[in-house]
Amino acid sequence: QSVLTQPPSVSGAPGQRVTISCTGSSTNIGAGYDVHWYKYVAGTAPKLLIYGNNNRPSGVPDRFSGSKSGTSASLAISGLQAEDEADYHCQSYDRSLSALVFGGGTKLTVL
Amino acid sequence: EVQLLESGGGLVQPGGSLRLSCAASGFTFSNYAMSWVRQAPGKGLEWVSAISDSGGTTYYADSVRGRFTISRDNSKNTLYLQMSSLTAEDTAVYYCAKHTTNWYYFDYWGQGTLVTVSS
């Protein structure tokens, strides 16, 4: 059981917009710790997608955006493309566990 | 270009030991904290252990504390994870990951090495 909760899967057609939620608690996201997002394609290295809740590293398209409110965060992907099909993981820090924590991952399927 | 290349994974019997390595290149290794993160089959990512840039401070998840030891050799640009008393629950792909100057997240990951604990 992951400390952060994500939906197991989401899907959307090319060109559509999807969001992936990441729900935590008062000891992690709700405590003010930032949320970060990673994209993972099987057999490759995970890639940093969003850091500090809503910042994109250079090279990440502006189709990807992040937000955070209360004990939850969201990743939004607009203008879906086939290459977006991957697993997406959220990550934060939990002060009661003194540990970096992850969500269970969400598989995005582009229909 | 930042590269992280893990090695040392394989099949090990329950109760056995294994040492993973992560060879780093493309950045000043001694300036950054590093971590090991794992993903068990069908599960989410799990942070395992971290080490400060100098190697002087280490951190562990409760699930591995007392069994795993993280270390680094800054002269060799290499990160290590010594794993002992392994159980089936340790079966996973193990990734090394580079922290940013903000310790709380990672900007680069390796492709991982598979550890299978089975008799």
Interface residues (C-beta under 8 A of the other chain):
Chain A: S2 Q6 Y33 D34 H36 Y38 G43 T44 A45 P46 K47 L48 Y51 G52 P57 H89 Q91 S92 Y93 L97 S98 A99 L100 V101 F102 G103 G104 G105
Chain B: L4 S35 V37 K43 G44 L45 E46 W47 A50 Y59 A61 D62 Y95 A97 T100 N102 Y104 Y105 F106 D107 Y108 W109 G110 Q111 G112
